[in-house]
Amino acid sequence: MAYDLKKEEDVKEYLKNLHIEYQFGCYSEKKPEVCHLLGDYYEAVNADMAKAASLYKTTCDQYNYARSCAKFGDFKAIGKGCKKDLPTAYKYMSKSCELNDESGCLHAGVLGTSKNDVGEKDRATQVQAGVRYLKKACDVYNSDKACFYLSGIYLGGIEDVIEKNYKEAYKLSLKSCEHGNPYACANLSQMHARGEGAQKNPELAATFKKRAIDLHEELKRVQPELKFHQGVNP
C-alpha cells in the first residue's frame, strides 16, 4: 500500500502499521534491533517515555543490545520516563561502551569525569575510567565531542587525578577540529595565540579562528528543526 504522508489519515495509518510491525518483530521474532525501534517509537511518536525506558532497559538486559543500553543510561541520567539514578545511568552507559556504542562511550566518559558520584570505589578510579571511555569514543569512533571534552580535561586538569597537559590538549583539539567541532578550532586559535601546547603563531591563530567561525555558521544553517514532542496515537 502506498501512503501519501502529506495526508493526516495516511500518516496515522502508516504509524499504526509500523507499530504493529515493530511489536511483532520484537515480541514474536525477538529481534533486539526491532525492540529498540519499538522503544524509539514510544519515545518519538507516542511521547510515552515510561514505555520507551522500559523497552530500552529490557532490550539491554536480555539481549545486550548496545544502543538500548546507551538510551536507558541517558534516560536514567535525567529521570526521563523513570526515576533519576546516576549510578545506574553510568552502569548502563558503561555497558553500552563496552559493547561498542559510540554514544555510550561519550556519555559514560562525560558522567565519569564529572563531579557526580556514580558508584565507583573512589574519585580517582571514577575519573580514570571516564577518561578511558572518552578516549575510546575519540580514538575508535572519531567523536569530535569526546575529543573536545577530553582536550578540556587536559587543559584544566583534575585535581589529584589528571595533570594539565597542553600538548595532549592540542593534539585532541586538532582532531576534534578536523572532525568539524568549532569550539575545538577556537581553542586551537587561543593556544596558538598564547603559545600553549603549540608554537606561538598569530597566522595559525587567525586560520583556526576563521575555521571556527565558518563551522559555527555552517552548523547553524544545517541544524534540523525536527520536533518529536507531539504524541501521535496509533
LUMGUBA-846613 format. One line per 4 residues: number of its first residue (from 1); their letters; for each residue y, x, z of N, C-alpha, C. Coordinates in steps of 0.001 Angstrom, whole numbers. Last residue first. Example, Ala and Ser with C-alpha at 12.3 -4.5 7.8 and 13.67 -1.06 7.14 Angstrom:
BEGIN
2) sa) -2250 12850 7080 -1060 13670 7140 30 12900 7870  -5690 13190 7800 -4500 12300 7800 -3300 13200 7800
end
This chain:
BEGIN
234) pnvg) 5702 -1314 17651 4828 -1589 16520 4198 -2963 16620  9090 -1148 18543 7782 -1614 18946 6902 -1936 17749  11081 1535 18768 10662 526 17798 9256 102 18199  13840 2816 20650 12419 2495 20531 12181 1429 19478
230) qhfk) 16082 5286 20066 15918 3848 19977 14448 3520 19724  16106 8022 19974 16154 7400 21286 15938 5887 21229  16139 9682 17830 14880 9002 18093 14930 8154 19369  18114 10780 15349 18187 10096 16637 16913 9286 16838
226) lepq) 19295 13614 13671 18192 12682 13869 18271 12073 15264  21069 15277 12195 21553 14260 13127 20482 13192 13293  20610 18849 11864 20287 17444 11554 20804 16491 12608  22775 21378 10918 22149 20738 12075 21882 19265 11784
222) vrkl) 24158 22580 8869 22795 22104 8582 22129 21389 9749  26702 23236 9888 26571 22453 8649 25191 21830 8501  26233 24765 12132 26959 23505 12302 26796 22604 11078  25009 26979 10963 24246 26124 11866 24922 24767 12058
218) eehl) 27193 28063 9577 26029 27566 8836 25199 26617 9697  28822 28880 11671 29305 27846 10742 28147 27219 9969  27161 30848 12744 27570 29708 13570 28047 28557 12688  27003 32681 10659 25795 31987 11114 26136 30741 11918
214) diar) 29697 33534 10533 29057 32891 9376 27826 32089 9786  30014 34713 13078 30850 33563 12685 30193 32799 11533  28141 36810 12919 28042 35798 13976 28807 34538 13596  29158 38298 10805 27827 37709 10693 27655 36587 11715
210) kkft) 31555 39138 11945 31593 38255 10769 30255 37548 10593  30496 40785 13930 31333 39644 14308 31391 38636 13163  29232 42739 12453 28398 41822 13231 29193 40603 13701  31543 43940 11330 30479 43401 10474 29632 42380 11227
206) aale) 32938 44840 13567 33541 43811 12709 32489 43140 11833  31141 46759 14475 31545 45664 15367 32113 44508 14547  31144 48515 12358 29930 47741 12623 30227 46561 13545  33804 49433 12719 33400 48803 11459 32148 47954 11640
202) pnkq) 33863 50591 15295 34661 49389 15024 34240 48664 13748  31514 51878 17208 31797 51821 15777 32537 50524 15453  29709 53758 19343 30957 53012 19270 31428 53052 17828  26158 53370 19071 27378 54147 18863 28603 53242 18826
198) ageg) 24546 51584 21793 24700 51936 20380 25990 52728 20227  24691 51003 24408 23382 50887 23780 23384 51247 22318  28014 50497 23967 26956 50252 24942 25623 50055 24219  30485 50673 22683 29588 51828 22688 28504 51724 23740
194) rahm) 32140 48562 22355 32217 49274 23637 31394 50555 23664  31555 47672 19798 32970 47820 20173 33112 48673 21436  28819 47438 19916 29399 48481 19058 30874 48715 19396  28699 45282 21673 28064 46553 22045 28586 47712 21197
190) qsln) 29983 43246 20253 30562 43732 21501 29993 45098 21899  28150 42950 18146 29545 43285 17862 30216 43889 19106  25916 42138 19541 25889 43415 18826 27298 43887 18516  26798 39608 20377 26522 40658 21368 26509 42040 20727
186) acay) 26901 38331 17920 28144 38510 18684 27965 39587 19750  24195 38258 17324 25096 39030 16457 26415 39310 17171  23388 36515 19310 22880 37888 19332 23760 38785 18472  24631 34230 18427 25049 34786 19714 24555 36223 19872
182) pngh) 23337 33540 16036 24733 34003 16000 25186 34669 17295  20275 34346 14843 20910 33896 16081 22345 34425 16144  18685 35151 12604 19655 34062 12485 20302 33561 13749  17134 37355 12683 16443 36066 12524 17382 34885 12698
178) ecsk) 18931 39340 13205 18284 39348 11889 17549 38034 11614  19432 38730 15894 20486 38542 14887 19889 38453 13487  17000 39546 17012 17431 38159 17122 18490 37826 16079  17090 42290 16448 16017 41461 15893 16409 39991 15913
174) lslk) 19375 42989 17922 19333 43220 16473 18259 42349 15820  18590 42412 20514 19700 41656 19916 19696 41785 18405  16625 44373 20843 16249 42952 20874 17331 42081 20252  18200 46692 20703 17076 46504 19791 16674 45023 19701
170) yaek) 19978 46282 22858 20484 46384 21489 19364 46094 20491  18225 46310 25030 19008 45103 24765 19531 45108 23331  17395 48943 24892 16412 47878 24674 17126 46574 24338  19857 50139 25502 19184 50449 24227 18152 49373 23891
166) ynke) 20468 49192 28058 21300 48801 26925 20626 49069 25579  19049 48052 30640 18599 48955 29571 19324 48553 28290  18815 47574 34147 19595 47453 32921 19104 48480 31898  15548 46848 35499 16755 47665 35413 17498 47378 34107
162) ivde) 14052 44309 37260 14309 44816 35908 15612 45598 35904  13915 44231 40186 12766 43970 39303 12945 44615 37924  16182 44494 41730 14912 44948 42313 13693 44715 41416  17923 42145 39788 17903 42987 40989 16492 43236 41526
158) iggl) 17783 42497 36443 17436 41558 37513 17163 42396 38754  20155 43088 33754 19174 43491 34747 18876 42368 35719  21904 42614 31665 22382 42410 33033 21462 42947 34105  20486 43435 29393 21920 43713 29503 22395 43625 30949
154) yigs) 17951 42446 29807 18143 43898 29838 19618 44289 29895  18525 39721 29568 17932 40221 30811 18148 41731 30924  19406 39586 26946 20338 39285 28031 19837 39788 29373  17053 40058 25586 18131 41044 25486 19151 40841 26599
150) lyfc) 15734 37702 26160 15226 38951 26722 16294 40050 26666  17229 35940 24624 17163 35754 26074 16718 37040 26760  16744 36970 22040 18103 36916 22588 18084 36808 24107  13985 36614 21800 14557 37963 21671 15944 38010 22297
146) akds) 13895 33811 22039 13214 34659 23019 13781 36075 22992  15381 33011 19783 15832 32632 21129 15194 33525 22182  13903 33957 17649 15242 34514 17857 15749 34196 19258  10633 34805 17603 11528 33770 18117 12904 34379 18400
142) nyvd) 8443 36131 16452 9808 36380 15955 10791 35283 16374  5930 35992 17492 6403 34825 16739 7820 34977 16192  5534 38529 18671 4473 37909 17863 5018 36811 16957  7968 39255 19961 7212 40218 19158 6235 39556 18190
138) cakk) 8923 36863 21237 9785 37692 20392 8966 38543 19432  6741 35886 22643 7466 34986 21737 8322 35774 20756  6141 38195 24122 5163 37655 23166 5857 36748 22149  8431 38431 25669 8096 39494 24718 7088 39006 23680
134) lyrv) 8208 36136 27242 9325 36259 26306 9041 37320 25246  5933 36829 28706 5909 35646 27845 7031 35706 26808  6878 39089 30074 5734 39213 29143 5674 38027 28186  8859 37910 31652 9244 38882 30627 8120 39059 29600
130) gaqv) 7230 36392 33366 8179 35736 32467 8619 36642 31334  5948 38442 34745 5152 37539 33904 6055 36840 32896  8160 39506 36059 7406 40351 35134 6531 39521 34206  8903 37304 37666 9815 37815 36639 9062 38646 35599
126) qtar) 6602 37060 39352 7073 35951 38511 7935 36464 37360  6515 39513 40657 5378 39089 39826 5804 38005 38846  8958 39368 42064 8732 40415 41066 7604 40041 40114  8593 37158 43826 9645 37147 42789 9375 38168 41683
122) dkeg) 5088 36307 44338 6386 36841 44747 7328 36879 43545  3107 34594 43368 2991 35127 44730 4288 35755 45239  4452 31624 41729 3848 32956 41705 3896 33552 43113  5804 29178 41799 4488 29266 42401 3785 30605 42305
118) vdnk) 8339 29156 40900 7351 28469 40064 5923 28694 40568  11564 28873 41962 10233 29241 42443 9214 28450 41630  14280 29936 39865 13430 28887 40430 12097 29451 40897  15755 31723 38526 15762 31858 39987 14899 30797 40666
114) stgl) 13815 32781 35618 14915 32076 36284 14827 32300 37791  11622 33791 34415 12688 34753 34723 13910 34095 35361  10102 31471 34022 9602 32547 34876 10666 33555 35282  11615 30021 32191 11423 29493 33541 10976 30595 34503
110) vgah) 11441 31733 29951 12754 31346 30491 12614 30864 31932  8643 31859 29600 9446 33056 29838 10791 32752 30461  7979 29246 29067 7388 29892 30250 8188 31139 30615  9429 28972 26680 9818 28197 27850 9216 28745 29139
106) lcgs) 8125 30832 24936 9572 30869 25173 9930 30182 26484  5451 29945 25044 5813 31304 25454 7296 31398 25794  5690 27349 24016 5182 27555 25362 5555 28924 25899  6538 27900 21405 7430 27200 22319 6998 27385 23770
102) ednl) 4190 29179 20355 5488 29873 20440 6423 29233 21449  1004 29294 21634 2060 28393 21168 3412 29061 21399  -1452 30551 22547 -703 30993 21366 240 29952 20763  -2583 30137 24907 -3278 29520 23765 -2491 29708 22463
98) ecsk) -699 31258 26492 -1978 31960 26401 -2837 31407 25261  1188 29229 26224 1465 30553 25660 171 31342 25488  -108 27168 27623 227 26998 26214 467 28342 25536  -114 28253 30178 -1391 27992 29493 -1166 27865 27994
94) smyk) 2632 28232 30654 1906 29500 30617 577 29345 29878  3124 25480 30685 3790 26325 29694 3042 27646 29525  1567 24776 32904 1208 24253 31583 1889 25052 30464  2881 26198 34945 1436 26361 34736 1042 25914 33325
90) yatp) 5466 25175 34820 5230 26580 34485 3756 26838 34184  4960 22571 35735 5543 22798 34407 5244 24215 33934  4108 23126 38325 3173 22529 37362 3666 22725 35935  6514 24192 39386 5288 24996 39350 4249 24452 38366
86) ldkk) 8318 21910 38949 8471 23172 38224 7221 24059 38242  8262 18704 38454 7475 19644 39258 7461 20984 38515  9201 15327 38286 9589 16718 38061 8833 17640 39011  6907 12856 37283 7676 13453 38374 7970 14921 38071
82) cgkg) 7467 11488 33962 6608 11914 35069 7502 12521 36145  9243 11125 31952 8022 10331 31918 7051 10658 33034  10516 14095 32774 10570 13137 31668 9235 12390 31582  11192 16186 34512 10828 14869 35025 10913 13781 33981
78) iakf) 11576 18684 33544 12772 17853 33699 12470 16459 34249  9074 19851 33555 10219 20664 33961 11467 19821 34234  7357 18001 32453 7288 18231 33896 8525 18989 34399  8006 18296 29734 8241 17014 30404 8292 17201 31923
74) dgfk) 7127 20930 29288 8544 20582 29107 8894 19287 29845  4376 20592 29770 5158 21501 30590 6646 21197 30507  3776 18925 27651 3668 18392 29012 4429 19285 29985  4271 20718 25536 5072 19495 25656 4990 18922 27064
70) acsr) 2330 22703 25997 3754 23049 25995 4622 21808 26215  -1 21215 25707 260 21904 26975 1749 22220 27094  241 20483 23035 309 19444 24066 577 20052 25438  -94 22925 21782 1179 22222 21623 1354 21146 22682
66) ayny) -2806 23633 22497 -1647 24408 22951 -334 23637 22886  -5371 21959 23832 -4508 21919 22648 -3134 22471 23031  -7627 21693 25461 -6883 22962 25423 -6010 23065 24167  -8789 19231 25755 -9041 19942 24503 -8399 21325 24428
62) qdct) -8182 18255 28331 -9503 18019 27741 -9816 18936 26561  -5549 19113 28915 -6640 19300 29878 -8014 19214 29224  -4072 18363 26599 -4112 19752 27059 -5334 19998 27933  -4526 15662 26552 -4904 16454 25380 -4961 17936 25711
58) tkyl) -3433 14901 29027 -4861 14704 28755 -5326 15579 27599  -702 15546 28601 -1474 16149 29692 -2970 16076 29406  -23 13926 26408 108 15385 26305 -746 16068 27379  -472 11357 27505 -1231 11828 26328 -1196 13339 26217
54) saak) 1442 11312 29581 19 11170 29889 -852 11686 28749  3819 11484 28106 3473 12529 29068 1983 12509 29385  3673 9052 26687 3703 10331 25974 3263 11461 26903  3818 7192 28741 2614 7257 27910 2534 8587 27171
50) amda) 6404 7824 29665 5261 7913 30567 3955 8014 29785  8114 7329 27523 7914 8705 27959 6707 8861 28890  8481 5579 24967 7667 5375 26167 7254 6753 26683  9731 5273 22537 10523 5745 23676 9814 5455 24995
46) nvae) 8355 4714 20243 8382 3687 21282 9317 4017 22441  9008 7105 18782 9128 5759 18199 9263 4686 19273  8788 9433 20376 9858 9299 19387 10076 7873 18901  6655 9044 22274 7941 9633 22644 9046 9235 21670
42) yydg) 4578 7904 20850 5087 7204 22032 6454 7738 22433  4306 9944 18903 4655 8568 18500 5251 7808 19693  3467 12095 20408 4760 12170 19714 5254 10784 19319  942 11069 21106 1944 11331 22138 3343 11406 21547
38) llhc) -162 11074 18588 -7 9794 19273 1000 9933 20415  -245 13807 18143 636 12981 17306 868 11610 17932  -2225 14446 19997 -873 14973 20179 130 14150 19360  -4362 13162 18830 -3920 12731 20175 -2498 13219 20436
34) vepk) -4553 14745 16590 -4116 13356 16415 -3684 12774 17762  -5462 17119 17638 -4187 17139 16918 -3645 15729 16712  -7947 16358 18753 -6812 16702 19623 -5469 16688 18904  -9911 13679 17949 -9224 14815 17330 -7993 15173 18157
30) kesy) -11730 11535 18409 -11481 12579 19414 -10913 13861 18805  -12297 9284 17039 -12714 10538 16415 -12489 11755 17320  -11347 7405 18971 -12665 7257 18349 -13169 8575 17770  -8849 8355 19962 -9841 7806 20880 -11237 7677 20282
26) cgfq) -7503 9571 17663 -7549 10165 19000 -8748 9668 19796  -7862 7960 15439 -8110 9397 15328 -8252 10069 16673  -7050 5481 16507 -8430 5670 16038 -8774 7162 15994  -4350 6001 17038 -5248 5581 18107 -6707 5824 17723
22) yeih) -3398 6595 14459 -3381 7632 15495 -4324 7279 16637  -3733 4080 13213 -4396 5277 12679 -4478 6383 13727  -2021 2503 14751 -3455 2192 14708 -4246 3414 14245  437 3737 14090 -17 3685 15474 -1525 3428 15545
18) lnkl) 566 3186 11390 494 4582 11822 -33 4659 13257  847 438 11423 -375 1008 10855 -562 2468 11275  3417 311 12596 2282 -376 13216 965 228 12730  4963 1670 10728 4810 2227 12069 3627 1596 12804
14) yekv) 4759 -119 8542 4311 1281 8418 4039 1886 9791  5967 -2374 9613 4564 -2425 9195 3974 -1030 9084  8572 -1422 10015 7784 -1907 11157 6297 -1938 10824  9276 -860 7353 9265 211 8342 8400 -198 9536
10) deek) 9198 -3399 6241 8253 -2383 5764 8141 -1228 6753  11327 -4599 7599 9970 -5129 7758 8915 -4124 7319  13536 -3053 6693 13150 -3051 8103 11720 -3530 8304  13549 -977 3883 13448 -2347 4382 12888 -2342 5798
6) kldy) 13340 1559 3174 14713 1093 3325 14740 -334 3875  10744 2119 2682 11243 2450 4018 12724 2171 4195  8477 325 1272 9884 594 995 10555 831 2341  5165 1446 750 6180 928 1665 7565 1275 1138
2) am) 2185 538 -871 3442 1290 -935 4474 622 -29  -1205 843 0 0 0 0 1249 874 0
end
